[in-house]
Structures are given as C-alpha cells and as structure tokens.
Amino acid sequence: MNCGACGYDSCYEKAVAVAQGKAEETMCITYMRNRAESTANTVFRSNPSAIIIFDNDFIIHEFNPAAREMFAPYKIKEGNAVFEFIDHRDFEKVVETGRGIKDHIVHYDDINLVTRQTIIRMQGAQTLYMAIITDITEESHRRDELEKMKEETLEKATQVINNQMFVAQQIAGLLGETTAETKVTLLDLITQFNREK
C-alpha cells in the first residue's frame, strides 16, 4: 500500500526492516487494522448470543450465526426490517431515545423462546445499532419450576399447620371434657367426704 504511516517510504523497505529486526510488524497500520477486523469478526461470528446489527430504519445489516439459529423459525434476512421477524418494541425505544436498553426479558411464546436483550447504539456510527440477545429459556423454565416447588411446599406447610391446629383443638377439647369430668367427680368426693365428717 506504501502509505508511509509506519515511517518507511514503501512496504518493501518496512518488510526489509522487519526481516533485519529493525522494525515490528505491528508498526503497519493496515496490518493492525486487518488483524483487529479479523479478531472482531471472529468474536462476532463465534458469540453464543444472537447479535443483530440494524439501522435507524430498523433494516437488518448483519447478524451472526447464533441469531440465525435462535430465530430460525422466523427466517431472518439481511436487508429486511427487524419488525418483520422479531419483537421490535425495545428496538424502537432505543432508536427514539438514543438510550440503550440492558438485560430486558422478552418472551417469544410462538417459538417457545425466552430472551435477555441488550440494545445499544454503536459507537462511531450515528445510524447503526446492535442488539445482543441471549437465550435464557432453560434458565426461565428452571426458575418457573423452582417457583412452583416453593408454592407447593408453602401449600404443604400450610396444610400441616392447619392439621396441627385441628389436632391441638381436638386434644384441647378432650382435655377440657376430661378436666370437667374430673372436677365434677372430685367435687362429688369432697361433698361426700364433708357429709361423712
């Protein structure tokens, strides 16, 4: 490219300097940019969360393989609008206000999917936004099951308490009856003993 940003007049001169140990590969802006783009691309493509890049008209510019897999039933496509495929209310809020939304839970009941969504405006790009969508369906189901178990346990505990109270009342009733009978019998004995005196 012979841009000269590294301080050498040509890429050839810089390559010679690198071979002689007088320069570093990292001095080349083009090399470093390509390396950064390659790393960013790898992160984008291998991220387990769905990542969707869209503009302020809600047109999808790019999405990663996780997004394609997560929203497979919707058959999302680049160049189409977000609202054709997925719940776009959070997307609209971010575009309208310019403020990002973090960790918002969204249910896609029609495809049995529960997600945690973060949507932000991309730095350095006034009209591009990024949605990071994580599948938390299993976590949500576990939480629901745990809540159900808690409710069942509370129900059982309430039932045990009610049973205990019923038994205590029954015992108290029986004790009351026997105490009354004992009192009557003892009073009779005392009365007879007094008469004999």
Backbone as JSON Lines, residues from 0, in Angstrom:
{"i":0,"aa":"M","n":[0.83,-1.2,0.0],"ca":[0.0,0.0,0.0],"c":[0.87,1.25,0.0]}
{"i":1,"aa":"N","n":[2.09,1.13,0.54],"ca":[3.04,2.25,0.55],"c":[2.43,3.53,1.12]}
{"i":2,"aa":"C","n":[1.71,3.39,2.25],"ca":[1.05,4.57,2.83],"c":[2.03,5.45,3.59]}
{"i":3,"aa":"G","n":[3.13,4.89,4.05],"ca":[4.14,5.65,4.77],"c":[3.83,5.89,6.24]}
{"i":4,"aa":"A","n":[2.7,5.39,6.73],"ca":[2.32,5.63,8.13],"c":[3.28,4.98,9.11]}
{"i":5,"aa":"C","n":[3.99,3.97,8.67],"ca":[4.93,3.27,9.56],"c":[6.27,3.98,9.66]}
{"i":6,"aa":"G","n":[6.48,4.98,8.79],"ca":[7.75,5.72,8.82],"c":[8.69,5.31,7.69]}
{"i":7,"aa":"Y","n":[8.34,4.3,6.93],"ca":[9.16,3.88,5.79],"c":[8.46,4.34,4.51]}
{"i":8,"aa":"D","n":[9.27,4.56,3.45],"ca":[8.73,5.06,2.19],"c":[7.89,4.03,1.45]}
{"i":9,"aa":"S","n":[8.18,2.75,1.68],"ca":[7.42,1.71,0.98],"c":[7.24,0.5,1.88]}
{"i":10,"aa":"C","n":[6.29,-0.32,1.51],"ca":[6.06,-1.56,2.27],"c":[7.28,-2.47,2.15]}
{"i":11,"aa":"Y","n":[7.96,-2.42,0.99],"ca":[9.15,-3.25,0.79],"c":[10.23,-2.86,1.79]}
{"i":12,"aa":"E","n":[10.49,-1.52,1.94],"ca":[11.51,-1.06,2.9],"c":[11.16,-1.5,4.32]}
{"i":13,"aa":"K","n":[9.89,-1.42,4.66],"ca":[9.46,-1.82,6.01],"c":[9.64,-3.33,6.19]}
{"i":14,"aa":"A","n":[9.31,-4.12,5.18],"ca":[9.48,-5.57,5.25],"c":[10.95,-5.94,5.46]}
{"i":15,"aa":"V","n":[11.84,-5.22,4.76],"ca":[13.28,-5.45,4.93],"c":[13.67,-5.12,6.37]}
{"i":16,"aa":"A","n":[13.15,-4.01,6.91],"ca":[13.46,-3.6,8.28],"c":[12.96,-4.63,9.28]}
{"i":17,"aa":"V","n":[11.8,-5.2,9.02],"ca":[11.26,-6.26,9.91],"c":[12.17,-7.47,9.85]}
{"i":18,"aa":"A","n":[12.59,-7.86,8.63],"ca":[13.47,-9.03,8.47],"c":[14.81,-8.82,9.17]}
{"i":19,"aa":"Q","n":[15.28,-7.57,9.2],"ca":[16.57,-7.25,9.84],"c":[16.42,-7.01,11.34]}
{"i":20,"aa":"G","n":[15.16,-7.05,11.84],"ca":[14.93,-6.85,13.27],"c":[14.91,-5.38,13.68]}
{"i":21,"aa":"K","n":[14.84,-4.48,12.71],"ca":[14.84,-3.04,12.99],"c":[13.43,-2.47,13.14]}
{"i":22,"aa":"A","n":[12.43,-3.25,12.77],"ca":[11.03,-2.79,12.84],"c":[10.14,-3.95,13.26]}
{"i":23,"aa":"E","n":[8.94,-3.61,13.68],"ca":[7.96,-4.62,14.11],"c":[6.8,-4.66,13.11]}
{"i":24,"aa":"E","n":[6.21,-5.85,12.95],"ca":[5.04,-5.97,12.08],"c":[3.92,-5.04,12.54]}
{"i":25,"aa":"T","n":[3.81,-4.87,13.86],"ca":[2.72,-4.08,14.43],"c":[2.82,-2.59,14.1]}
{"i":26,"aa":"M","n":[3.93,-2.17,13.49],"ca":[4.07,-0.77,13.08],"c":[3.21,-0.46,11.85]}
{"i":27,"aa":"C","n":[2.72,-1.48,11.19],"ca":[1.94,-1.3,9.97],"c":[0.46,-1.12,10.32]}
{"i":28,"aa":"I","n":[-0.09,0.04,9.98],"ca":[-1.49,0.35,10.3],"c":[-2.43,-0.61,9.56]}
{"i":29,"aa":"T","n":[-2.15,-0.88,8.32],"ca":[-3.01,-1.79,7.54],"c":[-3.01,-3.19,8.15]}
{"i":30,"aa":"Y","n":[-1.82,-3.66,8.54],"ca":[-1.71,-4.98,9.17],"c":[-2.52,-5.03,10.46]}
{"i":31,"aa":"M","n":[-2.36,-3.99,11.28],"ca":[-3.05,-3.97,12.57],"c":[-4.57,-3.84,12.38]}
{"i":32,"aa":"R","n":[-5.0,-3.04,11.4],"ca":[-6.43,-2.9,11.14],"c":[-7.01,-4.24,10.69]}
{"i":33,"aa":"N","n":[-6.32,-4.92,9.76],"ca":[-6.79,-6.23,9.29],"c":[-6.84,-7.23,10.43]}
{"i":34,"aa":"R","n":[-5.83,-7.17,11.29],"ca":[-5.79,-8.09,12.44],"c":[-6.95,-7.8,13.4]}
{"i":35,"aa":"A","n":[-7.22,-6.52,13.68],"ca":[-8.32,-6.14,14.57],"c":[-9.66,-6.54,13.97]}
{"i":36,"aa":"E","n":[-9.82,-6.3,12.65],"ca":[-11.06,-6.68,11.99],"c":[-11.25,-8.19,12.03]}
{"i":37,"aa":"S","n":[-10.16,-8.93,11.85],"ca":[-10.24,-10.39,11.88],"c":[-10.65,-10.87,13.27]}
{"i":38,"aa":"T","n":[-10.07,-10.27,14.32],"ca":[-10.41,-10.65,15.69],"c":[-11.86,-10.29,15.99]}
{"i":39,"aa":"A","n":[-12.28,-9.08,15.61],"ca":[-13.66,-8.65,15.84],"c":[-14.64,-9.56,15.11]}
{"i":40,"aa":"N","n":[-14.27,-9.93,13.9],"ca":[-15.12,-10.82,13.1],"c":[-15.25,-12.19,13.76]}
{"i":41,"aa":"T","n":[-14.14,-12.69,14.3],"ca":[-14.16,-13.99,14.98],"c":[-15.07,-13.94,16.2]}
{"i":42,"aa":"V","n":[-14.94,-12.85,16.99],"ca":[-15.78,-12.69,18.18],"c":[-17.25,-12.6,17.77]}
{"i":43,"aa":"F","n":[-17.53,-11.82,16.74],"ca":[-18.9,-11.65,16.25],"c":[-19.49,-12.98,15.81]}
{"i":44,"aa":"R","n":[-18.75,-13.73,15.04],"ca":[-19.27,-14.99,14.48],"c":[-19.37,-16.11,15.51]}
{"i":45,"aa":"S","n":[-18.47,-16.12,16.51],"ca":[-18.46,-17.24,17.47],"c":[-19.23,-16.96,18.76]}
{"i":46,"aa":"N","n":[-19.77,-15.75,18.89],"ca":[-20.51,-15.4,20.11],"c":[-21.77,-16.27,20.24]}
{"i":47,"aa":"P","n":[-22.0,-16.89,21.4],"ca":[-23.19,-17.75,21.56],"c":[-24.5,-16.97,21.62]}
{"i":48,"aa":"S","n":[-24.42,-15.67,21.9],"ca":[-25.62,-14.83,21.9],"c":[-25.89,-14.36,20.47]}
{"i":49,"aa":"A","n":[-27.16,-14.15,20.17],"ca":[-27.52,-13.6,18.87],"c":[-27.11,-12.13,18.83]}
{"i":50,"aa":"I","n":[-26.48,-11.72,17.74],"ca":[-26.11,-10.32,17.56],"c":[-26.72,-9.87,16.23]}
{"i":51,"aa":"I","n":[-27.49,-8.79,16.31],"ca":[-28.14,-8.24,15.12],"c":[-27.75,-6.77,15.0]}
{"i":52,"aa":"I","n":[-27.2,-6.4,13.84],"ca":[-26.84,-5.01,13.55],"c":[-27.96,-4.45,12.66]}
{"i":53,"aa":"F","n":[-28.53,-3.31,13.09],"ca":[-29.62,-2.71,12.31],"c":[-29.47,-1.19,12.31]}
{"i":54,"aa":"D","n":[-30.17,-0.53,11.4],"ca":[-30.06,0.93,11.31],"c":[-31.3,1.6,11.9]}
{"i":55,"aa":"N","n":[-31.34,2.95,11.82],"ca":[-32.46,3.66,12.43],"c":[-33.78,3.51,11.68]}
{"i":56,"aa":"D","n":[-33.73,2.84,10.52],"ca":[-34.96,2.47,9.81],"c":[-35.34,1.02,10.11]}
{"i":57,"aa":"F","n":[-34.6,0.41,11.06],"ca":[-34.82,-0.97,11.52],"c":[-34.49,-2.02,10.45]}
{"i":58,"aa":"I","n":[-33.67,-1.64,9.49],"ca":[-33.23,-2.58,8.46],"c":[-32.04,-3.37,9.0]}
{"i":59,"aa":"I","n":[-32.1,-4.69,8.87],"ca":[-31.01,-5.55,9.36],"c":[-29.84,-5.48,8.39]}
{"i":60,"aa":"H","n":[-28.65,-5.1,8.92],"ca":[-27.45,-5.03,8.09],"c":[-26.64,-6.32,8.18]}
{"i":61,"aa":"E","n":[-26.63,-6.9,9.38],"ca":[-25.82,-8.1,9.58],"c":[-26.3,-8.82,10.84]}
{"i":62,"aa":"F","n":[-26.12,-10.12,10.86],"ca":[-26.39,-10.89,12.08],"c":[-25.46,-12.09,12.1]}
{"i":63,"aa":"N","n":[-25.22,-12.61,13.29],"ca":[-24.28,-13.72,13.42],"c":[-25.0,-15.07,13.32]}
{"i":64,"aa":"P","n":[-24.24,-16.16,13.23],"ca":[-24.86,-17.49,13.13],"c":[-25.79,-17.83,14.3]}
{"i":65,"aa":"A","n":[-25.47,-17.33,15.51],"ca":[-26.33,-17.6,16.66],"c":[-27.7,-16.98,16.47]}
{"i":66,"aa":"A","n":[-27.76,-15.8,15.84],"ca":[-29.05,-15.15,15.57],"c":[-29.86,-15.97,14.55]}
{"i":67,"aa":"R","n":[-29.17,-16.45,13.53],"ca":[-29.85,-17.27,12.53],"c":[-30.45,-18.52,13.18]}
{"i":68,"aa":"E","n":[-29.67,-19.15,14.07],"ca":[-30.14,-20.37,14.73],"c":[-31.27,-20.07,15.73]}
{"i":69,"aa":"M","n":[-31.09,-19.02,16.54],"ca":[-32.08,-18.69,17.57],"c":[-33.44,-18.34,16.96]}
{"i":70,"aa":"F","n":[-33.4,-17.59,15.87],"ca":[-34.64,-17.15,15.23],"c":[-34.91,-17.91,13.93]}
{"i":71,"aa":"A","n":[-34.44,-19.16,13.86],"ca":[-34.61,-19.99,12.66],"c":[-36.06,-20.05,12.17]}
{"i":72,"aa":"P","n":[-37.05,-20.19,13.06],"ca":[-38.44,-20.25,12.58],"c":[-38.88,-18.97,11.85]}
{"i":73,"aa":"Y","n":[-38.24,-17.83,12.16],"ca":[-38.62,-16.56,11.53],"c":[-37.91,-16.34,10.2]}
{"i":74,"aa":"K","n":[-36.83,-17.09,9.97],"ca":[-36.05,-16.97,8.72],"c":[-35.62,-15.51,8.48]}
{"i":75,"aa":"I","n":[-34.9,-14.96,9.47],"ca":[-34.47,-13.57,9.35],"c":[-33.49,-13.41,8.18]}
{"i":76,"aa":"K","n":[-33.5,-12.22,7.55],"ca":[-32.65,-11.96,6.39],"c":[-32.08,-10.55,6.48]}
{"i":77,"aa":"E","n":[-30.85,-10.42,5.99],"ca":[-30.25,-9.09,5.88],"c":[-31.03,-8.3,4.84]}
{"i":78,"aa":"G","n":[-31.2,-7.0,5.09],"ca":[-31.92,-6.15,4.15],"c":[-33.41,-6.03,4.48]}
{"i":79,"aa":"N","n":[-33.9,-6.92,5.32],"ca":[-35.3,-6.84,5.74],"c":[-35.4,-6.07,7.06]}
{"i":80,"aa":"A","n":[-36.6,-5.66,7.39],"ca":[-36.82,-4.9,8.62],"c":[-36.93,-5.84,9.82]}
{"i":81,"aa":"V","n":[-36.42,-5.38,10.96],"ca":[-36.46,-6.16,12.2],"c":[-37.88,-6.57,12.54]}
{"i":82,"aa":"F","n":[-38.83,-5.61,12.4],"ca":[-40.2,-5.88,12.83],"c":[-40.9,-6.94,11.98]}
{"i":83,"aa":"E","n":[-40.32,-7.35,10.86],"ca":[-40.91,-8.43,10.07],"c":[-40.71,-9.78,10.76]}
{"i":84,"aa":"F","n":[-39.72,-9.82,11.67],"ca":[-39.34,-11.09,12.25],"c":[-39.53,-11.17,13.77]}
{"i":85,"aa":"I","n":[-39.04,-10.16,14.47],"ca":[-38.98,-10.28,15.93],"c":[-39.62,-9.09,16.62]}
{"i":86,"aa":"D","n":[-39.87,-9.26,17.93],"ca":[-40.46,-8.2,18.75],"c":[-39.54,-6.98,18.7]}
{"i":87,"aa":"H","n":[-40.05,-5.86,18.2],"ca":[-39.22,-4.7,17.94],"c":[-39.47,-3.52,18.87]}
{"i":88,"aa":"R","n":[-40.29,-3.7,19.9],"ca":[-40.61,-2.58,20.8],"c":[-39.36,-1.99,21.45]}
{"i":89,"aa":"D","n":[-38.46,-2.85,21.94],"ca":[-37.22,-2.36,22.55],"c":[-36.34,-1.65,21.52]}
{"i":90,"aa":"F","n":[-36.33,-2.18,20.3],"ca":[-35.54,-1.59,19.22],"c":[-36.02,-0.15,18.98]}
{"i":91,"aa":"E","n":[-37.34,0.03,18.93],"ca":[-37.93,1.35,18.7],"c":[-37.55,2.33,19.81]}
{"i":92,"aa":"K","n":[-37.62,1.87,21.07],"ca":[-37.28,2.74,22.2],"c":[-35.85,3.27,22.1]}
{"i":93,"aa":"V","n":[-34.92,2.38,21.74],"ca":[-33.52,2.77,21.65],"c":[-33.31,3.77,20.52]}
{"i":94,"aa":"V","n":[-33.92,3.53,19.37],"ca":[-33.78,4.44,18.23],"c":[-34.42,5.8,18.55]}
{"i":95,"aa":"E","n":[-35.59,5.78,19.19],"ca":[-36.29,7.03,19.51],"c":[-35.54,7.87,20.56]}
{"i":96,"aa":"T","n":[-35.06,7.2,21.61],"ca":[-34.46,7.94,22.73],"c":[-32.94,8.07,22.63]}
{"i":97,"aa":"G","n":[-32.3,7.18,21.9],"ca":[-30.84,7.16,21.83],"c":[-30.2,6.51,23.03]}
{"i":98,"aa":"R","n":[-31.02,6.08,24.0],"ca":[-30.51,5.41,25.2],"c":[-30.66,3.89,25.06]}
{"i":99,"aa":"G","n":[-29.62,3.2,25.43],"ca":[-29.63,1.74,25.33],"c":[-30.55,1.09,26.36]}
{"i":100,"aa":"I","n":[-30.9,-0.14,26.07],"ca":[-31.69,-0.97,26.99],"c":[-30.83,-2.17,27.33]}
{"i":101,"aa":"K","n":[-30.75,-2.47,28.64],"ca":[-29.88,-3.56,29.08],"c":[-30.67,-4.63,29.8]}
{"i":102,"aa":"D","n":[-30.4,-5.89,29.45],"ca":[-30.94,-7.07,30.15],"c":[-32.47,-7.06,30.26]}
{"i":103,"aa":"H","n":[-33.15,-6.71,29.2],"ca":[-34.62,-6.72,29.21],"c":[-35.11,-8.11,28.79]}
{"i":104,"aa":"I","n":[-36.02,-8.68,29.58],"ca":[-36.54,-10.02,29.29],"c":[-37.68,-9.92,28.28]}
{"i":105,"aa":"V","n":[-37.58,-10.71,27.2],"ca":[-38.61,-10.73,26.17],"c":[-38.98,-12.18,25.88]}
{"i":106,"aa":"H","n":[-40.29,-12.44,25.88],"ca":[-40.81,-13.79,25.6],"c":[-41.29,-13.86,24.16]}
{"i":107,"aa":"Y","n":[-40.86,-14.9,23.46],"ca":[-41.36,-15.21,22.12],"c":[-42.14,-16.51,22.25]}
{"i":108,"aa":"D","n":[-43.38,-16.38,22.69],"ca":[-44.2,-17.56,23.01],"c":[-44.45,-18.45,21.79]}
{"i":109,"aa":"D","n":[-44.55,-17.83,20.61],"ca":[-44.85,-18.62,19.41],"c":[-43.73,-19.59,19.03]}
{"i":110,"aa":"I","n":[-42.49,-19.33,19.48],"ca":[-41.39,-20.26,19.19],"c":[-40.77,-20.8,20.48]}
{"i":111,"aa":"N","n":[-41.5,-20.64,21.6],"ca":[-41.06,-21.16,22.91],"c":[-39.64,-20.69,23.25]}
{"i":112,"aa":"L","n":[-39.45,-19.36,23.21],"ca":[-38.15,-18.76,23.45],"c":[-38.28,-17.63,24.46]}
{"i":113,"aa":"V","n":[-37.39,-17.63,25.45],"ca":[-37.31,-16.53,26.41],"c":[-35.9,-15.94,26.27]}
{"i":114,"aa":"T","n":[-35.82,-14.61,26.12],"ca":[-34.52,-13.98,25.86],"c":[-34.24,-12.85,26.83]}
{"i":115,"aa":"R","n":[-32.95,-12.55,26.97],"ca":[-32.5,-11.35,27.67],"c":[-31.85,-10.48,26.59]}
{"i":116,"aa":"Q","n":[-32.39,-9.27,26.38],"ca":[-31.94,-8.42,25.29],"c":[-31.24,-7.16,25.78]}
{"i":117,"aa":"T","n":[-30.13,-6.85,25.13],"ca":[-29.43,-5.59,25.34],"c":[-29.32,-4.94,23.96]}
{"i":118,"aa":"I","n":[-29.79,-3.69,23.88],"ca":[-29.77,-2.99,22.58],"c":[-29.1,-1.64,22.8]}
{"i":119,"aa":"I","n":[-28.1,-1.35,21.96],"ca":[-27.34,-0.1,22.1],"c":[-27.06,0.52,20.73]}
{"i":120,"aa":"R","n":[-26.78,1.83,20.75],"ca":[-26.3,2.46,19.52],"c":[-24.81,2.19,19.43]}
{"i":121,"aa":"M","n":[-24.33,1.85,18.26],"ca":[-22.92,1.51,18.08],"c":[-22.08,2.78,18.1]}
{"i":122,"aa":"Q","n":[-20.96,2.73,18.81],"ca":[-20.07,3.89,18.9],"c":[-19.49,4.2,17.52]}
{"i":123,"aa":"G","n":[-19.45,5.49,17.21],"ca":[-18.87,5.92,15.94],"c":[-19.8,5.74,14.75]}
{"i":124,"aa":"A","n":[-21.01,5.27,15.0],"ca":[-21.98,5.09,13.91],"c":[-23.31,5.66,14.36]}
{"i":125,"aa":"Q","n":[-23.66,6.82,13.86],"ca":[-24.87,7.51,14.3],"c":[-26.14,6.75,13.98]}
{"i":126,"aa":"T","n":[-26.11,5.96,12.92],"ca":[-27.36,5.33,12.49],"c":[-27.36,3.81,12.64]}
{"i":127,"aa":"L","n":[-26.33,3.25,13.26],"ca":[-26.28,1.8,13.42],"c":[-26.44,1.42,14.89]}
{"i":128,"aa":"Y","n":[-27.18,0.33,15.1],"ca":[-27.49,-0.15,16.44],"c":[-27.17,-1.64,16.49]}
{"i":129,"aa":"M","n":[-26.93,-2.12,17.72],"ca":[-26.63,-3.53,17.9],"c":[-27.52,-4.11,18.99]}
{"i":130,"aa":"A","n":[-28.13,-5.24,18.66],"ca":[-28.94,-5.99,19.64],"c":[-28.18,-7.26,19.98]}
{"i":131,"aa":"I","n":[-27.97,-7.47,21.28],"ca":[-27.34,-8.72,21.76],"c":[-28.44,-9.47,22.51]}
{"i":132,"aa":"I","n":[-28.79,-10.63,22.0],"ca":[-29.95,-11.37,22.52],"c":[-29.48,-12.74,22.99]}
{"i":133,"aa":"T","n":[-29.68,-13.0,24.29],"ca":[-29.24,-14.26,24.9],"c":[-30.45,-15.13,25.19]}
{"i":134,"aa":"D","n":[-30.35,-16.39,24.81],"ca":[-31.42,-17.36,25.06],"c":[-31.36,-17.8,26.52]}
{"i":135,"aa":"I","n":[-32.43,-17.48,27.28],"ca":[-32.48,-17.88,28.69],"c":[-33.71,-18.77,28.94]}
{"i":136,"aa":"T","n":[-34.13,-19.49,27.91],"ca":[-35.33,-20.33,28.01],"c":[-35.18,-21.37,29.12]}
{"i":137,"aa":"E","n":[-34.06,-22.1,29.13],"ca":[-33.86,-23.15,30.15],"c":[-33.82,-22.54,31.54]}
{"i":138,"aa":"E","n":[-33.1,-21.44,31.68],"ca":[-33.0,-20.75,32.96],"c":[-34.39,-20.31,33.44]}
{"i":139,"aa":"S","n":[-35.19,-19.82,32.51],"ca":[-36.54,-19.37,32.84],"c":[-37.41,-20.54,33.28]}
{"i":140,"aa":"H","n":[-37.29,-21.68,32.56],"ca":[-38.07,-22.87,32.93],"c":[-37.66,-23.38,34.32]}
{"i":141,"aa":"R","n":[-36.34,-23.36,34.6],"ca":[-35.87,-23.79,35.92],"c":[-36.41,-22.87,37.01]}
{"i":142,"aa":"R","n":[-36.41,-21.56,36.73],"ca":[-36.93,-20.61,37.7],"c":[-38.42,-20.85,37.94]}
{"i":143,"aa":"D","n":[-39.17,-21.11,36.85],"ca":[-40.6,-21.39,36.97],"c":[-40.85,-22.66,37.79]}
{"i":144,"aa":"E","n":[-40.03,-23.7,37.53],"ca":[-40.17,-24.95,38.28],"c":[-39.85,-24.73,39.76]}
{"i":145,"aa":"L","n":[-38.82,-23.93,40.03],"ca":[-38.45,-23.64,41.41],"c":[-39.58,-22.88,42.11]}
{"i":146,"aa":"E","n":[-40.17,-21.91,41.41],"ca":[-41.3,-21.16,41.98],"c":[-42.47,-22.09,42.27]}
{"i":147,"aa":"K","n":[-42.72,-23.01,41.33],"ca":[-43.81,-23.98,41.51],"c":[-43.55,-24.85,42.73]}
{"i":148,"aa":"M","n":[-42.28,-25.32,42.88],"ca":[-41.91,-26.14,44.03],"c":[-42.09,-25.36,45.33]}
{"i":149,"aa":"K","n":[-41.71,-24.07,45.31],"ca":[-41.87,-23.23,46.5],"c":[-43.34,-23.11,46.87]}
{"i":150,"aa":"E","n":[-44.17,-22.87,45.86],"ca":[-45.61,-22.74,46.11],"c":[-46.18,-24.03,46.68]}
{"i":151,"aa":"E","n":[-45.78,-25.18,46.1],"ca":[-46.26,-26.48,46.59],"c":[-45.8,-26.71,48.03]}
{"i":152,"aa":"T","n":[-44.54,-26.35,48.32],"ca":[-44.0,-26.52,49.68],"c":[-44.77,-25.64,50.66]}
{"i":153,"aa":"L","n":[-45.04,-24.39,50.27],"ca":[-45.81,-23.5,51.14],"c":[-47.22,-24.04,51.37]}
{"i":154,"aa":"E","n":[-47.81,-24.59,50.29],"ca":[-49.14,-25.18,50.42],"c":[-49.13,-26.33,51.42]}
{"i":155,"aa":"K","n":[-48.1,-27.21,51.28],"ca":[-47.99,-28.36,52.19],"c":[-47.75,-27.88,53.63]}
{"i":156,"aa":"A","n":[-46.9,-26.88,53.8],"ca":[-46.62,-26.35,55.14],"c":[-47.89,-25.78,55.75]}
{"i":157,"aa":"T","n":[-48.67,-25.06,54.94],"ca":[-49.94,-24.51,55.43],"c":[-50.89,-25.62,55.84]}
{"i":158,"aa":"Q","n":[-50.92,-26.69,55.03],"ca":[-51.78,-27.83,55.34],"c":[-51.35,-28.5,56.65]}
{"i":159,"aa":"V","n":[-50.02,-28.67,56.83],"ca":[-49.5,-29.27,58.07],"c":[-49.88,-28.41,59.27]}
{"i":160,"aa":"I","n":[-49.72,-27.09,59.13],"ca":[-50.08,-26.18,60.24],"c":[-51.57,-26.3,60.55]}
{"i":161,"aa":"N","n":[-52.39,-26.31,59.52],"ca":[-53.84,-26.44,59.72],"c":[-54.19,-27.76,60.41]}
{"i":162,"aa":"N","n":[-53.52,-28.85,59.97],"ca":[-53.75,-30.16,60.6],"c":[-53.32,-30.13,62.07]}
{"i":163,"aa":"Q","n":[-52.15,-29.51,62.33],"ca":[-51.66,-29.42,63.71],"c":[-52.65,-28.64,64.58]}
{"i":164,"aa":"M","n":[-53.16,-27.55,64.04],"ca":[-54.12,-26.74,64.79],"c":[-55.4,-27.53,65.07]}
{"i":165,"aa":"F","n":[-55.84,-28.28,64.07],"ca":[-57.06,-29.08,64.24],"c":[-56.85,-30.12,65.34]}
{"i":166,"aa":"V","n":[-55.69,-30.82,65.28],"ca":[-55.39,-31.85,66.29],"c":[-55.27,-31.19,67.67]}
{"i":167,"aa":"A","n":[-54.59,-30.02,67.73],"ca":[-54.45,-29.33,69.02],"c":[-55.82,-28.94,69.58]}
{"i":168,"aa":"Q","n":[-56.72,-28.5,68.7],"ca":[-58.06,-28.14,69.15],"c":[-58.81,-29.38,69.64]}
{"i":169,"aa":"Q","n":[-58.65,-30.5,68.91],"ca":[-59.3,-31.74,69.32],"c":[-58.78,-32.18,70.71]}
{"i":170,"aa":"I","n":[-57.44,-32.13,70.85],"ca":[-56.84,-32.52,72.14],"c":[-57.31,-31.58,73.25]}
{"i":171,"aa":"A","n":[-57.33,-30.29,72.95],"ca":[-57.78,-29.32,73.95],"c":[-59.23,-29.59,74.34]}
{"i":172,"aa":"G","n":[-60.04,-29.93,73.33],"ca":[-61.46,-30.24,73.61],"c":[-61.57,-31.45,74.51]}
{"i":173,"aa":"L","n":[-60.8,-32.52,74.19],"ca":[-60.83,-33.73,75.01],"c":[-60.31,-33.46,76.41]}
{"i":174,"aa":"L","n":[-59.2,-32.71,76.5],"ca":[-58.66,-32.36,77.81],"c":[-59.68,-31.55,78.61]}
{"i":175,"aa":"G","n":[-60.35,-30.64,77.91],"ca":[-61.37,-29.84,78.58],"c":[-62.49,-30.7,79.13]}
{"i":176,"aa":"E","n":[-62.94,-31.68,78.31],"ca":[-64.01,-32.56,78.75],"c":[-63.57,-33.4,79.94]}
{"i":177,"aa":"T","n":[-62.37,-34.01,79.84],"ca":[-61.9,-34.86,80.94],"c":[-61.62,-34.03,82.19]}
{"i":178,"aa":"T","n":[-61.14,-32.81,82.0],"ca":[-60.9,-31.93,83.15],"c":[-62.23,-31.61,83.84]}
{"i":179,"aa":"A","n":[-63.24,-31.33,83.05],"ca":[-64.57,-31.03,83.62],"c":[-65.11,-32.24,84.36]}
{"i":180,"aa":"E","n":[-64.98,-33.43,83.72],"ca":[-65.46,-34.66,84.37],"c":[-64.7,-34.92,85.66]}
{"i":181,"aa":"T","n":[-63.36,-34.72,85.62],"ca":[-62.54,-34.91,86.82],"c":[-62.97,-33.95,87.91]}
{"i":182,"aa":"K","n":[-63.23,-32.71,87.53],"ca":[-63.66,-31.7,88.5],"c":[-64.98,-32.1,89.16]}
{"i":183,"aa":"V","n":[-65.94,-32.55,88.34],"ca":[-67.24,-32.97,88.88],"c":[-67.06,-34.13,89.84]}
{"i":184,"aa":"T","n":[-66.26,-35.12,89.42],"ca":[-66.02,-36.29,90.27],"c":[-65.36,-35.9,91.59]}
{"i":185,"aa":"L","n":[-64.32,-35.05,91.51],"ca":[-63.63,-34.61,92.71],"c":[-64.55,-33.8,93.63]}
{"i":186,"aa":"L","n":[-65.38,-32.95,93.06],"ca":[-66.33,-32.18,93.86],"c":[-67.32,-33.1,94.57]}
{"i":187,"aa":"D","n":[-67.77,-34.12,93.83],"ca":[-68.66,-35.11,94.45],"c":[-67.97,-35.79,95.63]}
{"i":188,"aa":"L","n":[-66.71,-36.2,95.44],"ca":[-65.96,-36.85,96.52],"c":[-65.81,-35.92,97.73]}
{"i":189,"aa":"I","n":[-65.46,-34.67,97.44],"ca":[-65.29,-33.7,98.53],"c":[-66.61,-33.51,99.27]}
{"i":190,"aa":"T","n":[-67.69,-33.42,98.51],"ca":[-69.02,-33.22,99.13],"c":[-69.36,-34.4,100.03]}
{"i":191,"aa":"Q","n":[-69.15,-35.62,99.51],"ca":[-69.45,-36.84,100.3],"c":[-68.53,-36.9,101.53]}
{"i":192,"aa":"F","n":[-67.28,-36.56,101.35],"ca":[-66.35,-36.6,102.47],"c":[-66.76,-35.6,103.56]}
{"i":193,"aa":"N","n":[-67.21,-34.44,103.13],"ca":[-67.69,-33.42,104.07],"c":[-68.94,-33.89,104.81]}
{"i":194,"aa":"R","n":[-69.83,-34.59,104.13],"ca":[-71.05,-35.1,104.78],"c":[-70.7,-36.14,105.84]}
{"i":195,"aa":"E","n":[-69.71,-36.96,105.5],"ca":[-69.32,-38.01,106.45],"c":[-68.71,-37.43,107.72]}
{"i":196,"aa":"K","n":[-68.07,-36.29,107.58],"ca":[-67.48,-35.65,108.75],"c":[-68.59,-35.26,109.68]}
